[in-house]
Amino acid sequence: MARIVVKTEKLPQEVKPGDKSVWICKCGLSATQPFCNGSHMKTLDEPEGKMFRYENGKRIEVEVKDKQ
């Protein structure tokens, strides 16, 4: 079963479990989850107020319909 998981952050989270920092992916695009691999660079120019999905490295805008 597929799920839609919305991640709104564009930058990773630094965590220091010891002497060395690790970066946790918060954009959802990293192939090395839960660690950052730099994929968030694709999200930096996304306009606010819009939703996107990524397939094969391409950004696709998702139409959001409000339930009334």
MMTF fields as JSON, N, C-alpha, C and O atoms, coordinates in Angstrom:
{
  "mmtfVersion": "1.0.0",
  "mmtfProducer": "UNKNOWN",
  "numBonds": 271,
  "numAtoms": 272,
  "numGroups": 68,
  "numChains": 1,
  "numModels": 1,
  "chainsPerModel": [1],
  "groupsPerChain": [68],
  "chainIdList": ["A"],
  "bondAtomList": [4, 2, 8, 6, 12, 10, 16, 14, 20, 18, 24, 22, 28, 26, 32, 30, 36, 34, 40, 38, 44, 42, 48, 46, 52, 50, 56, 54, 60, 58, 64, 62, 68, 66, 72, 70, 76, 74, 80, 78, 84, 82, 88, 86, 92, 90, 96, 94, 100, 98, 104, 102, 108, 106, 112, 110, 116, 114, 120, 118, 124, 122, 128, 126, 132, 130, 136, 134, 140, 138, 144, 142, 148, 146, 152, 150, 156, 154, 160, 158, 164, 162, 168, 166, 172, 170, 176, 174, 180, 178, 184, 182, 188, 186, 192, 190, 196, 194, 200, 198, 204, 202, 208, 206, 212, 210, 216, 214, 220, 218, 224, 222, 228, 226, 232, 230, 236, 234, 240, 238, 244, 242, 248, 246, 252, 250, 256, 254, 260, 258, 264, 262, 268, 266],
  "bondOrderList": [1, 1, 1, 1, 1, 1, 1, 1, 1, 1, 1, 1, 1, 1, 1, 1, 1, 1, 1, 1, 1, 1, 1, 1, 1, 1, 1, 1, 1, 1, 1, 1, 1, 1, 1, 1, 1, 1, 1, 1, 1, 1, 1, 1, 1, 1, 1, 1, 1, 1, 1, 1, 1, 1, 1, 1, 1, 1, 1, 1, 1, 1, 1, 1, 1, 1, 1],
  "groupList": [{"groupName": "MET", "atomNameList": ["N", "CA", "C", "O"], "elementList": ["N", "C", "C", "O"], "formalChargeList": [0, 0, 0, 0], "bondAtomList": [1, 0, 2, 1, 3, 2], "bondOrderList": [1, 1, 2], "singleLetterCode": "M", "chemCompType": "L-PEPTIDE LINKING"}, {"groupName": "ALA", "atomNameList": ["N", "CA", "C", "O"], "elementList": ["N", "C", "C", "O"], "formalChargeList": [0, 0, 0, 0], "bondAtomList": [1, 0, 2, 1, 3, 2], "bondOrderList": [1, 1, 2], "singleLetterCode": "A", "chemCompType": "L-PEPTIDE LINKING"}, {"groupName": "ARG", "atomNameList": ["N", "CA", "C", "O"], "elementList": ["N", "C", "C", "O"], "formalChargeList": [0, 0, 0, 0], "bondAtomList": [1, 0, 2, 1, 3, 2], "bondOrderList": [1, 1, 2], "singleLetterCode": "R", "chemCompType": "L-PEPTIDE LINKING"}, {"groupName": "ILE", "atomNameList": ["N", "CA", "C", "O"], "elementList": ["N", "C", "C", "O"], "formalChargeList": [0, 0, 0, 0], "bondAtomList": [1, 0, 2, 1, 3, 2], "bondOrderList": [1, 1, 2], "singleLetterCode": "I", "chemCompType": "L-PEPTIDE LINKING"}, {"groupName": "VAL", "atomNameList": ["N", "CA", "C", "O"], "elementList": ["N", "C", "C", "O"], "formalChargeList": [0, 0, 0, 0], "bondAtomList": [1, 0, 2, 1, 3, 2], "bondOrderList": [1, 1, 2], "singleLetterCode": "V", "chemCompType": "L-PEPTIDE LINKING"}, {"groupName": "LYS", "atomNameList": ["N", "CA", "C", "O"], "elementList": ["N", "C", "C", "O"], "formalChargeList": [0, 0, 0, 0], "bondAtomList": [1, 0, 2, 1, 3, 2], "bondOrderList": [1, 1, 2], "singleLetterCode": "K", "chemCompType": "L-PEPTIDE LINKING"}, {"groupName": "THR", "atomNameList": ["N", "CA", "C", "O"], "elementList": ["N", "C", "C", "O"], "formalChargeList": [0, 0, 0, 0], "bondAtomList": [1, 0, 2, 1, 3, 2], "bondOrderList": [1, 1, 2], "singleLetterCode": "T", "chemCompType": "L-PEPTIDE LINKING"}, {"groupName": "GLU", "atomNameList": ["N", "CA", "C", "O"], "elementList": ["N", "C", "C", "O"], "formalChargeList": [0, 0, 0, 0], "bondAtomList": [1, 0, 2, 1, 3, 2], "bondOrderList": [1, 1, 2], "singleLetterCode": "E", "chemCompType": "L-PEPTIDE LINKING"}, {"groupName": "LEU", "atomNameList": ["N", "CA", "C", "O"], "elementList": ["N", "C", "C", "O"], "formalChargeList": [0, 0, 0, 0], "bondAtomList": [1, 0, 2, 1, 3, 2], "bondOrderList": [1, 1, 2], "singleLetterCode": "L", "chemCompType": "L-PEPTIDE LINKING"}, {"groupName": "PRO", "atomNameList": ["N", "CA", "C", "O"], "elementList": ["N", "C", "C", "O"], "formalChargeList": [0, 0, 0, 0], "bondAtomList": [1, 0, 2, 1, 3, 2], "bondOrderList": [1, 1, 2], "singleLetterCode": "P", "chemCompType": "L-PEPTIDE LINKING"}, {"groupName": "GLN", "atomNameList": ["N", "CA", "C", "O"], "elementList": ["N", "C", "C", "O"], "formalChargeList": [0, 0, 0, 0], "bondAtomList": [1, 0, 2, 1, 3, 2], "bondOrderList": [1, 1, 2], "singleLetterCode": "Q", "chemCompType": "L-PEPTIDE LINKING"}, {"groupName": "GLY", "atomNameList": ["N", "CA", "C", "O"], "elementList": ["N", "C", "C", "O"], "formalChargeList": [0, 0, 0, 0], "bondAtomList": [1, 0, 2, 1, 3, 2], "bondOrderList": [1, 1, 2], "singleLetterCode": "G", "chemCompType": "PEPTIDE LINKING"}, {"groupName": "ASP", "atomNameList": ["N", "CA", "C", "O"], "elementList": ["N", "C", "C", "O"], "formalChargeList": [0, 0, 0, 0], "bondAtomList": [1, 0, 2, 1, 3, 2], "bondOrderList": [1, 1, 2], "singleLetterCode": "D", "chemCompType": "L-PEPTIDE LINKING"}, {"groupName": "SER", "atomNameList": ["N", "CA", "C", "O"], "elementList": ["N", "C", "C", "O"], "formalChargeList": [0, 0, 0, 0], "bondAtomList": [1, 0, 2, 1, 3, 2], "bondOrderList": [1, 1, 2], "singleLetterCode": "S", "chemCompType": "L-PEPTIDE LINKING"}, {"groupName": "TRP", "atomNameList": ["N", "CA", "C", "O"], "elementList": ["N", "C", "C", "O"], "formalChargeList": [0, 0, 0, 0], "bondAtomList": [1, 0, 2, 1, 3, 2], "bondOrderList": [1, 1, 2], "singleLetterCode": "W", "chemCompType": "L-PEPTIDE LINKING"}, {"groupName": "CYS", "atomNameList": ["N", "CA", "C", "O"], "elementList": ["N", "C", "C", "O"], "formalChargeList": [0, 0, 0, 0], "bondAtomList": [1, 0, 2, 1, 3, 2], "bondOrderList": [1, 1, 2], "singleLetterCode": "C", "chemCompType": "L-PEPTIDE LINKING"}, {"groupName": "PHE", "atomNameList": ["N", "CA", "C", "O"], "elementList": ["N", "C", "C", "O"], "formalChargeList": [0, 0, 0, 0], "bondAtomList": [1, 0, 2, 1, 3, 2], "bondOrderList": [1, 1, 2], "singleLetterCode": "F", "chemCompType": "L-PEPTIDE LINKING"}, {"groupName": "ASN", "atomNameList": ["N", "CA", "C", "O"], "elementList": ["N", "C", "C", "O"], "formalChargeList": [0, 0, 0, 0], "bondAtomList": [1, 0, 2, 1, 3, 2], "bondOrderList": [1, 1, 2], "singleLetterCode": "N", "chemCompType": "L-PEPTIDE LINKING"}, {"groupName": "HIS", "atomNameList": ["N", "CA", "C", "O"], "elementList": ["N", "C", "C", "O"], "formalChargeList": [0, 0, 0, 0], "bondAtomList": [1, 0, 2, 1, 3, 2], "bondOrderList": [1, 1, 2], "singleLetterCode": "H", "chemCompType": "L-PEPTIDE LINKING"}, {"groupName": "TYR", "atomNameList": ["N", "CA", "C", "O"], "elementList": ["N", "C", "C", "O"], "formalChargeList": [0, 0, 0, 0], "bondAtomList": [1, 0, 2, 1, 3, 2], "bondOrderList": [1, 1, 2], "singleLetterCode": "Y", "chemCompType": "L-PEPTIDE LINKING"}],
  "groupTypeList": [0, 1, 2, 3, 4, 4, 5, 6, 7, 5, 8, 9, 10, 7, 4, 5, 9, 11, 12, 5, 13, 4, 14, 3, 15, 5, 15, 11, 8, 13, 1, 6, 10, 9, 16, 15, 17, 11, 13, 18, 0, 5, 6, 8, 12, 7, 9, 7, 11, 5, 0, 16, 2, 19, 7, 17, 11, 5, 2, 3, 7, 4, 7, 4, 5, 12, 5, 10],
  "groupIdList": [1, 2, 3, 4, 5, 6, 7, 8, 9, 10, 11, 12, 13, 14, 15, 16, 17, 18, 19, 20, 21, 22, 23, 24, 25, 26, 27, 28, 29, 30, 31, 32, 33, 34, 35, 36, 37, 38, 39, 40, 41, 42, 43, 44, 45, 46, 47, 48, 49, 50, 51, 52, 53, 54, 55, 56, 57, 58, 59, 60, 61, 62, 63, 64, 65, 66, 67, 68],
  "secStructList": [7, 7, 7, 7, 7, 7, 7, 7, 7, 7, 1, 7, 3, 3, 3, 7, 1, 1, 1, 1, 7, 3, 3, 3, 7, 7, 1, 1, 7, 7, 6, 6, 6, 6, 5, 7, 7, 1, 4, 4, 4, 4, 4, 6, 6, 7, 7, 6, 6, 7, 3, 3, 3, 3, 3, 6, 6, 3, 3, 3, 3, 3, 7, 7, 7, 7, 7, 7],
  "xCoordList": [0.848, 0.0, 0.887, 1.837, 0.579, 1.338, 0.806, -0.367, 1.691, 1.323, 1.915, 2.983, 1.21, 1.744, 2.226, 1.449, 3.499, 4.086, 4.576, 5.46, 4.007, 4.349, 5.514, 5.45, 6.571, 7.721, 7.866, 7.95, 7.896, 7.897, 9.257, 9.454, 10.171, 11.488, 12.322, 12.192, 13.167, 14.029, 15.483, 16.285, 15.832, 17.223, 17.321, 16.358, 18.478, 18.655, 18.823, 19.051, 18.705, 18.856, 20.202, 20.486, 21.02, 22.304, 22.063, 21.347, 22.672, 22.589, 24.013, 24.802, 24.34, 25.685, 25.586, 25.503, 25.595, 25.5, 26.789, 26.782, 27.865, 29.166, 30.0, 29.539, 31.23, 32.125, 31.868, 32.29, 31.179, 31.007, 29.546, 28.643, 29.307, 27.957, 27.478, 28.259, 26.18, 25.522, 24.335, 23.805, 23.918, 22.837, 21.661, 21.808, 20.495, 19.283, 18.423, 18.162, 17.985, 17.158, 15.798, 15.141, 15.39, 14.067, 13.231, 12.081, 13.817, 13.061, 12.378, 11.42, 12.861, 12.268, 12.834, 12.385, 13.797, 14.309, 15.596, 15.986, 16.251, 17.535, 17.389, 16.486, 18.286, 18.323, 19.027, 19.05, 19.598, 20.316, 19.585, 20.218, 18.252, 17.438, 17.922, 18.255, 17.97, 17.485, 18.524, 18.303, 19.646, 20.735, 20.63, 20.123, 21.111, 21.093, 22.157, 23.28, 21.776, 22.754, 22.833, 23.423, 22.23, 22.284, 21.113, 21.053, 20.182, 19.041, 18.159, 17.406, 18.246, 17.428, 17.745, 16.956, 18.87, 19.225, 18.162, 17.976, 17.46, 16.391, 15.199, 14.422, 15.042, 13.856, 14.026, 13.04, 15.227, 15.498, 14.759, 14.494, 14.424, 13.722, 12.22, 11.55, 11.693, 10.251, 9.489, 9.821, 8.476, 7.689, 6.827, 6.312, 6.674, 5.844, 4.385, 3.944, 3.642, 2.219, 1.856, 0.68, 2.857, 2.591, 3.154, 4.05, 2.614, 3.068, 3.651, 3.139, 4.732, 5.416, 5.702, 5.813, 5.818, 6.336, 7.49, 7.563, 8.377, 9.535, 9.54, 9.419, 9.68, 9.784, 10.965, 11.07, 11.849, 13.035, 13.798, 14.298, 13.885, 14.629, 13.904, 14.463, 12.654, 11.901, 10.837, 10.168, 10.699, 9.701, 8.364, 8.298, 7.302, 5.958, 5.047, 4.952, 4.377, 3.456, 2.215, 1.677, 1.771, 0.581, -0.543, -0.396, -1.668, -2.848, -3.508, -3.834, -3.697, -4.321, -5.73, -5.949, -6.682, -8.088, -8.566, -8.346, -9.22, -9.784, -11.095, -11.926, -11.267, -12.558, -13.488, -13.103, -14.7, -15.664, -16.926, -17.858],
  "yCoordList": [-1.181, 0.0, 1.235, 1.325, 2.174, 3.426, 4.429, 4.401, 5.307, 6.361, 7.677, 7.714, 8.737, 10.062, 10.609, 10.752, 10.91, 11.477, 12.867, 13.015, 13.88, 15.263, 15.713, 15.659, 16.154, 16.717, 18.147, 18.392, 19.083, 20.492, 21.168, 22.271, 20.541, 21.152, 21.04, 20.077, 22.013, 22.004, 21.719, 21.449, 21.775, 21.563, 20.435, 20.164, 19.773, 18.678, 19.181, 20.366, 18.25, 18.539, 17.985, 16.801, 18.836, 18.379, 17.714, 18.246, 16.543, 15.812, 15.448, 15.011, 15.633, 15.31, 14.206, 14.49, 12.931, 11.841, 11.633, 10.918, 12.222, 12.115, 13.311, 14.452, 13.042, 14.109, 14.55, 15.633, 13.718, 13.948, 14.26, 13.628, 15.226, 15.572, 14.615, 14.161, 14.315, 13.618, 14.475, 15.23, 14.358, 15.175, 14.275, 13.328, 14.573, 13.79, 14.46, 15.662, 13.674, 14.189, 14.625, 13.886, 15.822, 16.316, 16.688, 17.104, 16.535, 16.842, 15.602, 15.717, 14.42, 13.177, 12.629, 11.578, 13.295, 12.874, 12.049, 11.464, 11.989, 11.301, 9.798, 9.152, 9.262, 7.821, 7.083, 5.852, 7.826, 7.217, 7.471, 7.667, 7.469, 7.719, 6.867, 5.7, 7.401, 8.708, 9.819, 10.946, 9.507, 10.471, 11.301, 10.832, 12.525, 13.452, 13.061, 12.698, 13.145, 12.937, 14.151, 14.073, 15.276, 16.502, 16.68, 17.683, 15.736, 15.83, 17.042, 17.472, 17.595, 18.766, 19.976, 20.919, 19.956, 21.079, 21.274, 22.387, 20.195, 20.283, 21.087, 21.605, 21.199, 21.827, 23.312, 23.991, 23.828, 25.186, 26.279, 27.347, 26.025, 27.055, 26.764, 27.382, 25.824, 25.561, 26.771, 27.29, 27.226, 28.35, 27.936, 26.819, 28.832, 28.563, 28.417, 29.031, 27.607, 27.469, 26.452, 26.286, 25.769, 24.733, 23.414, 23.392, 22.31, 20.988, 20.28, 20.407, 19.532, 18.846, 17.402, 17.054, 16.574, 15.223, 15.102, 15.843, 14.174, 13.987, 12.56, 11.603, 12.431, 11.124, 11.148, 12.02, 10.184, 10.084, 11.4, 11.782, 12.084, 13.336, 14.551, 15.648, 14.388, 15.513, 15.97, 15.157, 17.282, 17.891, 17.974, 18.429, 17.529, 17.575, 18.239, 17.792, 19.311, 19.994, 19.137, 18.552, 19.075, 18.316, 19.289, 20.26, 19.03, 19.887, 19.478, 18.31, 20.454, 20.196, 20.743, 21.927, 19.867, 20.285, 20.292, 19.336, 21.372, 21.466, 20.692, 20.777, 19.926, 19.256, 20.239, 20.916, 20.327, 21.248, 20.524, 21.134],
  "zCoordList": [0.0, 0.0, 0.0, 0.777, -0.861, -0.947, 0.071, 0.442, 0.508, 1.446, 0.972, 0.362, 1.259, 1.0, 2.335, 3.279, 2.401, 3.605, 3.237, 2.394, 3.862, 3.538, 4.406, 5.634, 3.754, 4.457, 3.972, 2.769, 4.892, 4.514, 4.665, 4.157, 5.335, 5.53, 4.263, 3.508, 4.039, 2.858, 3.2, 2.306, 4.468, 4.877, 5.893, 6.61, 5.964, 6.916, 8.349, 8.589, 9.291, 10.724, 11.189, 11.007, 11.783, 12.326, 13.679, 14.527, 13.865, 15.131, 15.52, 14.682, 16.806, 17.287, 18.338, 19.532, 17.889, 18.855, 19.641, 20.643, 19.223, 19.888, 19.489, 19.54, 19.091, 18.655, 17.219, 16.815, 16.452, 15.02, 14.694, 15.242, 13.808, 13.383, 12.3, 11.463, 12.328, 11.227, 10.83, 11.646, 9.571, 9.06, 8.706, 7.934, 9.273, 9.067, 7.996, 8.06, 7.013, 5.922, 6.458, 7.191, 6.086, 6.465, 5.247, 5.384, 4.037, 2.824, 2.26, 1.496, 2.628, 2.173, 0.879, 0.422, 0.273, -1.03, -0.976, -1.987, 0.159, 0.248, -0.001, 0.53, -0.813, -1.069, 0.063, 0.083, 1.005, 2.125, 3.443, 4.48, 3.399, 4.595, 5.756, 5.553, 6.945, 7.353, 7.19, 7.635, 6.559, 6.446, 5.171, 4.152, 5.24, 4.112, 3.083, 3.435, 1.804, 0.743, -0.196, -1.273, 0.229, -0.568, -1.52, -2.231, -1.552, -2.461, -2.185, -3.059, -0.976, -0.628, -1.511, -1.572, -2.182, -3.063, -4.144, -4.635, -4.517, -5.521, -5.013, -5.814, -3.694, -3.109, -2.821, -2.537, -2.885, -2.412, -3.183, -2.633, -4.448, -5.219, -5.371, -6.198, -4.575, -4.621, -4.094, -3.029, -4.823, -4.333, -3.138, -3.096, -2.179, -1.001, -1.413, -2.385, -0.674, -0.907, -1.975, -2.298, -2.528, -3.525, -3.016, -2.172, -3.543, -3.144, -4.363, -5.475, -4.138, -5.225, -4.849, -3.673, -5.876, -5.712, -6.701, -7.681, -6.434, -7.289, -7.813, -7.048, -9.127, -9.769, -10.72, -11.583, -10.55, -11.407, -11.477, -12.535, -10.352, -10.279, -10.809, -10.805, -11.272, -11.816, -10.823, -10.185, -10.709, -9.83, -10.563, -11.705, -9.895, -10.464, -9.444, -8.301, -9.862, -8.946, -8.734, -9.674, -7.481, -7.109, -6.88, -6.139, -7.515, -7.313, -5.998, -5.786, -5.127, -3.828, -3.863, -4.12, -3.602, -3.584, -2.143, -1.399, -1.757, -0.419, -0.361, -1.266, 0.734, 0.949, 1.612, 2.566, 1.123, 1.73, 2.097, 2.621]
}
